[in-house]
Each structure stands twice: as C-alpha cells, then as structure tokens.
Amino acid sequence: MIHKAKKSLGQNFLKSVSALNKIVEAGELSELDTVLEIGPGKGVLTEKLLKKAGCVVAVETDRNLFVFLQEKFRNEIKIKKLILVENDILEFDIKDLKEKYKVIANIPYNITGLILKKFLTAENQPKMMILMIQNEVAKRIVARDGKESILSISVKAYGDPKIITKVPARYFSPAPEVDSAVISIKNISKNIFIENKMEEKQFWEIVHAGFAHKRKKLSSNLKKYIKNERLASVLNLGNKRAEELSVSDWINLLKDININKKE
C-alpha cells in the first residue's frame, strides 16, 4: 500500500527496527497487558505490540489507513487480539479501557501536550506511557537543563518521566524537521494530590500563576495568593522564579498558603 503522509495529521512513519524494538522493550509487556496505541499508521509498531501484549487497542483517525489496517490484521481482529477503532484520539473515550492499561505510541507531535493532559489527568489513567515525541520536548519534560516548566511539572506531578533514547529524523518517512526521542512515564497516579489532601484544580491554579510571567519572581507572580510580605519572606520567594521549584516545592508552597488563609 502506498500511503502519502498527511501533514495535517502529523504523520511521520517510523521505519527504524531498532527504535521500534526499544519502544516495545520500554513497555515491559506481558500477556496480561492491554496496550492503547495512538495512530498505528501502517501497523509496524502494532505488529510488535501484538507479539508481546495480551490485547492491543489501536485508534486511527485516517480512514484510508484504518481500512488498510482492517485488512492487514483481519485475523488478529477476528480473535479480538486487536481492537481497531476509527476515531480521533482526543475524542476517544478511555473510561472503558481495562484498568492499568499502557499507552505505547508514535504520536502526532502537534498534539503532544493535549495527549499528555488527556491521559495524565484522566480518572482512568494508564499505568505507563511510552511515547515517541520531539527530542526538544522530551528534554523539556525531564528538565535536563535544571529549569522546570509548566510542561515538566504537568508530567512530574503524575508520573516519573525518563528519556529512553534519541531517534534521528532520518529514521522516519517522511523525515521530520527535528529529531525525536522515546520517553517513558512510569508510576502514573494522582497519589501526590491524595496524600497531601489537595485539589488538583487549586494546585494548577497556583502553578499557572507562578509561571504567568517567566522573568518575574514568584513574590510578584503570586501577589494574589501571598498578600503579606511576612509570608513571602518565610517562604523565601524574594529571589525565586517558578522554574526553580520542583513538584514538591509547589505542594509545600500551596500548603503554606492554605495554612496562612486559616490564620
């Protein structure tokens, strides 16, 4: 089948066997696992996932590719080893997926942030995510330069991100303009909010306020929440910027703000 990649759908087909093997290996798959694959494309990763996992749910939005995959995997579909769904992943309802499923995919880069938000904040969160994303985005998520961002905090609040390997642009067809990377996010949960008896909404309100003006210090960005200089001094916010705070720092900051409200 000759299928021309659609730029509007962010299609870049991975052709490196070694990169595909590293993705599957990172997924730590067994026959007990249900895997959700986003945008299976021509099914090269799907083939490898089917050999390791108990069941693969593949969501493809491209009609032509969906029809191609129906034929390619007709036997696997017949025995329900593969469940092929024609849908946009952002509209796909994940509530009915088996608890503790894994997301393993070469995702469209133009919706990376939306995909991360959908799955990490969901009620039915995946156990693990193994994703092919832009290399620069991967480095931002793990904060290799030591500077946190809303993106890195948004991932680290729910799981443990790690870069598995860099994947050069030439390993794709067509080759994208940037290099890619395989990233894993393990131990996904909402435990940090549950254990600290903290609402997610309030946490993210503070984080977004803190990052509102990147060059300003937190004492300025959080004036709405820290209304007296004494508390700002106690929290040592005078010389700090949002990029310097870890997830734990944000949790402790919000705790102190809430305690101050009650006093």
C-alpha positions, -999 to +999 in steps of 0.1 A: +000+000+000+013+034-009+001+060+016+013+096+014+018+110+049-007+137+058+009+168+073-024+179+088-025+147+109+012+150+119+020+117+101+057+106+101+061+069+098+088+053+119+110+029+098+138+020+122+136-015+135+160-007+164+138+022+175+107+001+173+123-026+194+134+000+221+098+013+223+084-022+228+112-031+253+105+000+273+069-010+276+078-041+297+049-060+281+034-094+290+003-113+280-016-097+309-012-062+294-037-042+274-020-016+253-035+015+237-017+026+206-024+061+192-022+065+155-009+030+144-003+042+109+009+013+087+010-010+117+047-016+121+047-009+158+013-027+161+028-059+148+054-059+175+030-050+203+007-078+193+035-103+198+040-092+234+007-078+248-025-096+256-046-071+237-039-040+216-065-012+212-054+009+182-071+042+175-066+055+139-082+087+126-071+083+090-098+065+070-075+051+044-051+037+070-080+023+090-092+003+061-057-009+053-052-020+090-085-038+089-072-060+061-036-063+074-047-075+108-080-092+099-070-124+118-060-106+150-092-085+148-112-117+144-099-133+176-101-099+194-063-097+200-065-063+182-094-039+187-092-014+159-111+019+164-116+047+138-116+079+159-096+110+168-076+101+200-087+134+216-123+123+213-118+087+221-134+077+254-109+059+277-131+052+306-139+017+293-103+006+289-091-021+312-077-006+344-039-001+344-036-002+306-004+011+290-002+037+262+026+030+237+027+051+205+045+072+180+021+101+185+014+132+163+037+158+176+013+187+170-010+173+198+016+161+223+005+184+251-031+176+246-024+138+247-004+141+278-031+162+295-059+138+284-042+107+299-023+120+329-053+139+343-079+112+334-099+093+360-088+061+342-051+068+340-027+045+322-002+026+342+026+037+320+032+058+288+059+051+262+058+078+236+078+090+206+079+128+208+101+156+196+135+155+212+134+191+225+100+185+241+114+153+258+143+174+272+119+200+285+098+173+302+127+159+322+142+194+326+177+184+316+189+220+320+177+221+356+149+245+347+113+234+353+084+245+331+046+241+332+051+211+309+076+194+331+056+200+363+025+188+345+041+155+338+061+150+370+030+157+392+015+124+378+045+102+370+082+097+366+095+107+331+127+094+316+143+097+281+149+062+268+167+071+235+171+098+209+158+090+174+173+109+145+149+124+119+163+101+092+146+072+109+112+084+097+094+086+064+090+114+056+118+127+077+105+155+101+125+187+105+136+178+141+150+148+159+127+127+181+131+108+214+114+079+231+102+089+266+087+067+293+064+080+320+061+053+348+042+051+381+014+072+369-011+081+396-028+110+415-012+100+448+006+133+453-028+151+455-045+123+475-016+120+501-014+158+506-052+162+506-050+187+479-073+196+450-057+193+415-076+224+404-061+246+432-026+232+426-027+240+389-041+274+396-011+283+417+014+267+392+000+286+363+000+318+382+036+312+392+047+308+355+025+336+342+055+359+337+086+338+334+111+366+341+093+379+372+100+364+406+074+344+424+068+371+450+054+392+421+036+365+402+018+352+434+008+385+449-028+375+446-022+345+469+005+358+492-009+390+504+017+399+530+054+404+529+059+383+561+047+351+544+067+359+512+097+362+534+090+330+553+086+311+520+118+327+507+102+338+475+121+370+471+147+357+448+130+326+434+114+321+400+089+294+390+115+274+370+134+267+402+106+249+420+101+211+419+067+195+423+073+190+460+082+227+463+048+236+447+030+213+470+047+228+501+041+263+488+004+257+484+002+241+519+017+272+534-006+295+515-036+275+527-024+275+563-019+312+561-055+317+549-068+299+581-047+320+605 
